[in-house]
Amino acid sequence: MENKLTRRSSLVALGGLVAGAAGWQAEDAGAGPAAVASGAVACVLTPEMTEGPYYVAGEAVRRNITEGRPGTSLALRLTVVNASTCKPIARANVDVWHADALGVYSGVQGNTGTFMRGIQPTNTHGVALFDTVYPGWYTGRTVHIHVKVHLGGNVVHTGQLFFPDTLTDKVYRASPYESRGARDTRNSTDAIFRNGGSRSMLTISRGGPGYVAAITMGVHRT
């Protein structure tokens, strides 16, 4: 059985990880992020966040987690580094899950699907890549992605990743998001976001038909 973490703190490394489409492709091909490799990244402590009620263990190891669900394409680039040194950690398993474009989670509340859930191992540069869609909203929460980092049989980070409200407003004017009407919660009114969410903001850039979302997470190894 998995040991549920002895030191539940993580860091978000800031500085220099604005990933454009070209940068995404270079990382995918194996080019390492220079800021992390050089040690120039500043690591800032950020609080853990609740895993929420929709976590499902045993997700599939896969990069594309959409299962054909509609939505604006989102290439997710998550880098895991050692909190003490900011050096990348290879072979960590990064576990993500989020709502689909209509605000629905798979695997819960009678839904037997597995969409928008998956695990990817980090490469030698500490990077895990996912192909997904921009998450939809549901009542009482701002837009977010859940994440866990598993290392050596332990969960070393549980958190949530957030999006700029201005971008969400833009994305939600398009189909299929617009069919749901106005969302009821923004970052500023979300109780979880107000407890450190500004330090878990994804860096967003254009990428292909949609967007690239990137963040670097520093974790304690035990």
C-alpha atoms as a printed R data frame, in Angstrom:
    type eleno elety resid chain resno       x      y       z
1   ATOM     1    CA   MET     A     1   0.000  0.000   0.000
2   ATOM     2    CA   GLU     A     2   1.227  3.459  -0.832
3   ATOM     3    CA   ASN     A     3   2.794  5.455   1.989
4   ATOM     4    CA   LYS     A     4   0.849  8.729   2.127
5   ATOM     5    CA   LEU     A     5   3.687 11.210   2.427
6   ATOM     6    CA   THR     A     6   5.822 12.270   5.335
7   ATOM     7    CA   ARG     A     7   6.539 15.875   4.335
8   ATOM     8    CA   ARG     A     8   3.638 17.311   2.393
9   ATOM     9    CA   SER     A     9   5.188 20.454   1.058
10  ATOM    10    CA   SER     A    10   6.216 21.408  -2.424
11  ATOM    11    CA   LEU     A    11   7.738 24.288  -4.251
12  ATOM    12    CA   VAL     A    12   6.894 25.946  -7.482
13  ATOM    13    CA   ALA     A    13   9.972 27.003  -9.411
14  ATOM    14    CA   LEU     A    14   9.526 30.389 -10.984
15  ATOM    15    CA   GLY     A    15  11.353 32.015 -13.832
16  ATOM    16    CA   GLY     A    16  11.923 31.140 -17.438
17  ATOM    17    CA   LEU     A    17   9.379 28.422 -18.124
18  ATOM    18    CA   VAL     A    18   7.180 30.271 -20.588
19  ATOM    19    CA   ALA     A    19   6.768 27.440 -23.064
20  ATOM    20    CA   GLY     A    20   5.726 28.366 -26.564
21  ATOM    21    CA   ALA     A    21   4.890 25.834 -29.215
22  ATOM    22    CA   ALA     A    22   8.500 25.597 -30.354
23  ATOM    23    CA   GLY     A    23   9.696 25.213 -26.784
24  ATOM    24    CA   TRP     A    24   7.167 22.457 -26.212
25  ATOM    25    CA   GLN     A    25   8.376 20.561 -29.250
26  ATOM    26    CA   ALA     A    26  12.004 20.954 -28.233
27  ATOM    27    CA   GLU     A    27  11.301 19.589 -24.751
28  ATOM    28    CA   ASP     A    28   9.337 16.723 -26.217
29  ATOM    29    CA   ALA     A    29  12.362 15.876 -28.345
30  ATOM    30    CA   GLY     A    30  14.558 15.772 -25.240
31  ATOM    31    CA   ALA     A    31  16.007 19.277 -24.941
32  ATOM    32    CA   GLY     A    32  16.333 20.124 -21.234
33  ATOM    33    CA   PRO     A    33  15.059 23.365 -19.682
34  ATOM    34    CA   ALA     A    34  18.116 25.595 -19.341
35  ATOM    35    CA   ALA     A    35  16.831 27.465 -16.308
36  ATOM    36    CA   VAL     A    36  16.501 24.291 -14.264
37  ATOM    37    CA   ALA     A    37  19.755 22.783 -15.511
38  ATOM    38    CA   SER     A    38  21.716 25.908 -14.636
39  ATOM    39    CA   GLY     A    39  20.282 26.173 -11.144
40  ATOM    40    CA   ALA     A    40  19.134 29.713 -11.904
41  ATOM    41    CA   VAL     A    41  15.504 29.039 -11.008
42  ATOM    42    CA   ALA     A    42  14.239 30.515  -7.736
43  ATOM    43    CA   CYS     A    43  12.216 27.985  -5.688
44  ATOM    44    CA   VAL     A    44   9.303 29.363  -3.710
45  ATOM    45    CA   LEU     A    45   7.456 27.289  -1.113
46  ATOM    46    CA   THR     A    46   3.786 26.728  -1.920
47  ATOM    47    CA   PRO     A    47   1.156 24.969   0.194
48  ATOM    48    CA   GLU     A    48  -0.300 21.583  -0.553
49  ATOM    49    CA   MET     A    49  -3.935 21.546  -1.652
50  ATOM    50    CA   THR     A    50  -6.742 19.083  -1.106
51  ATOM    51    CA   GLU     A    51  -7.070 16.211  -3.569
52  ATOM    52    CA   GLY     A    52 -10.834 16.813  -3.592
53  ATOM    53    CA   PRO     A    53 -13.625 14.234  -3.815
54  ATOM    54    CA   TYR     A    54 -12.959 13.022  -7.367
55  ATOM    55    CA   TYR     A    55  -9.622 11.238  -7.092
56  ATOM    56    CA   VAL     A    56  -9.601  7.702  -8.521
57  ATOM    57    CA   ALA     A    57  -6.567  5.476  -7.920
58  ATOM    58    CA   GLY     A    58  -5.088  3.273 -10.620
59  ATOM    59    CA   GLU     A    59  -5.318  5.631 -13.564
60  ATOM    60    CA   ALA     A    60  -3.921  4.600 -16.947
61  ATOM    61    CA   VAL     A    61  -0.358  5.459 -17.948
62  ATOM    62    CA   ARG     A    62  -0.946  7.555 -21.060
63  ATOM    63    CA   ARG     A    63  -0.182 10.944 -22.529
64  ATOM    64    CA   ASN     A    64  -3.489 11.638 -24.291
65  ATOM    65    CA   ILE     A    65  -6.239 11.649 -21.675
66  ATOM    66    CA   THR     A    66  -9.110 13.112 -23.712
67  ATOM    67    CA   GLU     A    67 -10.731  9.887 -24.971
68  ATOM    68    CA   GLY     A    68 -12.103 11.984 -27.824
69  ATOM    69    CA   ARG     A    69 -13.967 14.476 -25.634
70  ATOM    70    CA   PRO     A    70 -14.439 17.905 -27.244
71  ATOM    71    CA   GLY     A    71 -12.771 21.080 -26.063
72  ATOM    72    CA   THR     A    72  -9.946 23.513 -26.688
73  ATOM    73    CA   SER     A    73  -6.664 21.596 -26.972
74  ATOM    74    CA   LEU     A    74  -4.320 21.915 -24.013
75  ATOM    75    CA   ALA     A    75  -0.746 20.590 -23.966
76  ATOM    76    CA   LEU     A    76   0.228 20.206 -20.323
77  ATOM    77    CA   ARG     A    77   3.937 20.332 -19.446
78  ATOM    78    CA   LEU     A    78   4.732 19.561 -15.806
79  ATOM    79    CA   THR     A    79   8.323 19.626 -14.585
80  ATOM    80    CA   VAL     A    80   9.271 18.018 -11.262
81  ATOM    81    CA   VAL     A    81  12.420 19.185  -9.480
82  ATOM    82    CA   ASN     A    82  14.145 18.488  -6.179
83  ATOM    83    CA   ALA     A    83  13.014 21.106  -3.663
84  ATOM    84    CA   SER     A    84  16.474 21.329  -2.120
85  ATOM    85    CA   THR     A    85  18.487 21.721  -5.328
86  ATOM    86    CA   CYS     A    86  15.947 22.590  -8.061
87  ATOM    87    CA   LYS     A    87  17.478 19.813 -10.170
88  ATOM    88    CA   PRO     A    88  15.029 17.754 -12.239
89  ATOM    89    CA   ILE     A    89  13.741 14.439 -10.913
90  ATOM    90    CA   ALA     A    90  13.465 11.608 -13.426
91  ATOM    91    CA   ARG     A    91  11.105  8.634 -13.130
92  ATOM    92    CA   ALA     A    92   8.571 10.365 -10.902
93  ATOM    93    CA   ASN     A    93   4.986  9.445 -11.767
94  ATOM    94    CA   VAL     A    94   2.757 12.465 -12.291
95  ATOM    95    CA   ASP     A    95  -0.959 11.820 -11.849
96  ATOM    96    CA   VAL     A    96  -3.494 14.344 -13.209
97  ATOM    97    CA   TRP     A    97  -7.279 14.530 -13.313
98  ATOM    98    CA   HIS     A    98  -9.798 17.251 -14.105
99  ATOM    99    CA   ALA     A    99 -13.302 17.960 -15.374
100 ATOM   100    CA   ASP     A   100 -14.088 17.805 -19.079
101 ATOM   101    CA   ALA     A   101 -15.251 20.841 -21.070
102 ATOM   102    CA   LEU     A   102 -18.755 20.493 -19.621
103 ATOM   103    CA   GLY     A   103 -17.570 20.288 -16.017
104 ATOM   104    CA   VAL     A   104 -17.975 16.505 -15.692
105 ATOM   105    CA   TYR     A   105 -15.529 14.161 -13.930
106 ATOM   106    CA   SER     A   106 -15.148 10.572 -15.087
107 ATOM   107    CA   GLY     A   107 -15.213  7.598 -12.742
108 ATOM   108    CA   VAL     A   108 -17.479  9.161 -10.099
109 ATOM   109    CA   GLN     A   109 -21.159  9.833  -9.497
110 ATOM   110    CA   GLY     A   110 -22.203  6.931 -11.700
111 ATOM   111    CA   ASN     A   111 -19.914  7.880 -14.596
112 ATOM   112    CA   THR     A   112 -17.825  4.852 -15.525
113 ATOM   113    CA   GLY     A   113 -15.511  6.586 -18.011
114 ATOM   114    CA   THR     A   114 -11.826  7.381 -17.537
115 ATOM   115    CA   PHE     A   115 -11.521 10.603 -19.564
116 ATOM   116    CA   MET     A   116  -9.327 13.441 -18.303
117 ATOM   117    CA   ARG     A   117  -7.336 11.102 -16.066
118 ATOM   118    CA   GLY     A   118  -3.853  9.720 -16.544
119 ATOM   119    CA   ILE     A   119  -0.322  9.164 -15.295
120 ATOM   120    CA   GLN     A   120   2.968  9.943 -17.011
121 ATOM   121    CA   PRO     A   121   6.540  9.321 -15.829
122 ATOM   122    CA   THR     A   122   8.957 12.215 -15.901
123 ATOM   123    CA   ASN     A   123  11.818 12.035 -18.390
124 ATOM   124    CA   THR     A   124  15.483 12.760 -17.660
125 ATOM   125    CA   HIS     A   125  14.647 16.477 -17.563
126 ATOM   126    CA   GLY     A   126  11.917 15.934 -14.984
127 ATOM   127    CA   VAL     A   127   9.160 16.615 -17.520
128 ATOM   128    CA   ALA     A   128   5.817 14.829 -17.833
129 ATOM   129    CA   LEU     A   129   3.640 15.653 -20.850
130 ATOM   130    CA   PHE     A   130  -0.125 15.336 -21.238
131 ATOM   131    CA   ASP     A   131  -2.457 16.085 -24.137
132 ATOM   132    CA   THR     A   132  -5.857 17.150 -22.857
133 ATOM   133    CA   VAL     A   133  -8.488 19.881 -23.201
134 ATOM   134    CA   TYR     A   134  -9.046 23.095 -21.291
135 ATOM   135    CA   PRO     A   135 -11.093 22.111 -18.228
136 ATOM   136    CA   GLY     A   136 -14.703 23.151 -17.843
137 ATOM   137    CA   TRP     A   137 -16.261 24.612 -14.718
138 ATOM   138    CA   TYR     A   138 -18.612 23.198 -12.128
139 ATOM   139    CA   THR     A   139 -20.536 24.827  -9.308
140 ATOM   140    CA   GLY     A   140 -18.497 26.335  -6.503
141 ATOM   141    CA   ARG     A   141 -15.016 25.978  -8.012
142 ATOM   142    CA   THR     A   142 -12.748 28.000 -10.231
143 ATOM   143    CA   VAL     A   143 -11.112 26.245 -13.197
144 ATOM   144    CA   HIS     A   144  -8.340 23.873 -12.106
145 ATOM   145    CA   ILE     A   145  -6.417 20.646 -12.680
146 ATOM   146    CA   HIS     A   146  -5.597 18.209  -9.867
147 ATOM   147    CA   VAL     A   147  -2.105 16.754  -9.622
148 ATOM   148    CA   LYS     A   148  -0.229 14.195  -7.531
149 ATOM   149    CA   VAL     A   149   3.455 13.334  -7.756
150 ATOM   150    CA   HIS     A   150   4.483  9.791  -6.811
151 ATOM   151    CA   LEU     A   151   8.125  9.004  -6.098
152 ATOM   152    CA   GLY     A   152   9.578  5.769  -4.769
153 ATOM   153    CA   GLY     A   153   6.184  4.481  -3.644
154 ATOM   154    CA   ASN     A   154   5.274  7.691  -1.817
155 ATOM   155    CA   VAL     A   155   2.975 10.559  -2.698
156 ATOM   156    CA   VAL     A   156   5.313 13.552  -2.425
157 ATOM   157    CA   HIS     A   157   2.926 16.241  -3.633
158 ATOM   158    CA   THR     A   158  -0.826 16.746  -3.917
159 ATOM   159    CA   GLY     A   159  -1.946 20.003  -5.438
160 ATOM   160    CA   GLN     A   160  -4.130 21.917  -7.842
161 ATOM   161    CA   LEU     A   161  -3.108 23.977 -10.866
162 ATOM   162    CA   PHE     A   162  -4.941 27.127 -11.929
163 ATOM   163    CA   PHE     A   163  -5.576 29.268 -15.001
164 ATOM   164    CA   PRO     A   164  -5.746 33.060 -15.513
165 ATOM   165    CA   ASP     A   165  -9.367 34.218 -15.416
166 ATOM   166    CA   THR     A   166  -8.883 36.384 -18.502
167 ATOM   167    CA   LEU     A   167  -7.875 33.353 -20.563
168 ATOM   168    CA   THR     A   168 -10.722 31.256 -19.186
169 ATOM   169    CA   ASP     A   169 -13.191 33.981 -20.164
170 ATOM   170    CA   LYS     A   170 -11.832 33.859 -23.714
171 ATOM   171    CA   VAL     A   171 -11.887 30.060 -23.984
172 ATOM   172    CA   TYR     A   172 -15.400 29.856 -22.564
173 ATOM   173    CA   ARG     A   173 -16.822 32.008 -25.343
174 ATOM   174    CA   ALA     A   174 -16.261 29.091 -27.752
175 ATOM   175    CA   SER     A   175 -18.047 25.745 -28.137
176 ATOM   176    CA   PRO     A   176 -18.666 23.567 -26.194
177 ATOM   177    CA   TYR     A   177 -17.973 25.737 -23.159
178 ATOM   178    CA   GLU     A   178 -20.422 28.511 -24.054
179 ATOM   179    CA   SER     A   179 -23.369 26.107 -23.816
180 ATOM   180    CA   ARG     A   180 -23.018 26.079 -20.022
181 ATOM   181    CA   GLY     A   181 -23.454 29.800 -19.522
182 ATOM   182    CA   ALA     A   182 -21.530 31.981 -17.099
183 ATOM   183    CA   ARG     A   183 -19.460 30.224 -14.434
184 ATOM   184    CA   ASP     A   184 -20.280 31.022 -10.819
185 ATOM   185    CA   THR     A   185 -16.747 31.060  -9.355
186 ATOM   186    CA   ARG     A   186 -13.574 32.878 -10.336
187 ATOM   187    CA   ASN     A   187 -10.079 32.676  -8.860
188 ATOM   188    CA   SER     A   188 -10.736 35.571  -6.502
189 ATOM   189    CA   THR     A   189 -13.855 33.919  -5.060
190 ATOM   190    CA   ASP     A   190 -12.578 30.334  -4.858
191 ATOM   191    CA   ALA     A   191 -11.779 29.303  -1.281
192 ATOM   192    CA   ILE     A   192  -9.031 26.879  -2.311
193 ATOM   193    CA   PHE     A   193  -7.381 29.311  -4.726
194 ATOM   194    CA   ARG     A   194  -7.304 31.989  -2.022
195 ATOM   195    CA   ASN     A   195  -5.186 29.644   0.098
196 ATOM   196    CA   GLY     A   196  -2.053 29.842  -2.042
197 ATOM   197    CA   GLY     A   197  -3.440 29.296  -5.521
198 ATOM   198    CA   SER     A   198  -1.582 32.253  -6.977
199 ATOM   199    CA   ARG     A   199   1.599 30.211  -6.493
200 ATOM   200    CA   SER     A   200   0.148 27.329  -8.503
201 ATOM   201    CA   MET     A   201  -0.746 29.302 -11.615
202 ATOM   202    CA   LEU     A   202   0.051 27.684 -14.927
203 ATOM   203    CA   THR     A   203   2.121 29.648 -17.433
204 ATOM   204    CA   ILE     A   204   0.085 29.726 -20.638
205 ATOM   205    CA   SER     A   205   1.121 30.301 -24.244
206 ATOM   206    CA   ARG     A   206  -0.327 29.527 -27.647
207 ATOM   207    CA   GLY     A   207   0.505 26.112 -29.038
208 ATOM   208    CA   GLY     A   208  -0.906 24.653 -32.259
209 ATOM   209    CA   PRO     A   209  -4.713 24.760 -32.261
210 ATOM   210    CA   GLY     A   210  -4.917 25.495 -28.551
211 ATOM   211    CA   TYR     A   211  -2.630 26.308 -25.650
212 ATOM   212    CA   VAL     A   212   0.444 25.078 -23.812
213 ATOM   213    CA   ALA     A   213   0.254 25.158 -20.001
214 ATOM   214    CA   ALA     A   214   3.483 24.759 -18.018
215 ATOM   215    CA   ILE     A   215   4.603 24.785 -14.416
216 ATOM   216    CA   THR     A   216   7.596 23.499 -12.458
217 ATOM   217    CA   MET     A   217   6.922 21.795  -9.125
218 ATOM   218    CA   GLY     A   218   9.660 21.206  -6.584
219 ATOM   219    CA   VAL     A   219   9.071 18.328  -4.167
220 ATOM   220    CA   HIS     A   220  10.798 16.733  -1.201
221 ATOM   221    CA   ARG     A   221  11.941 13.253  -2.160
222 ATOM   222    CA   THR     A   222  10.578 11.638   1.046
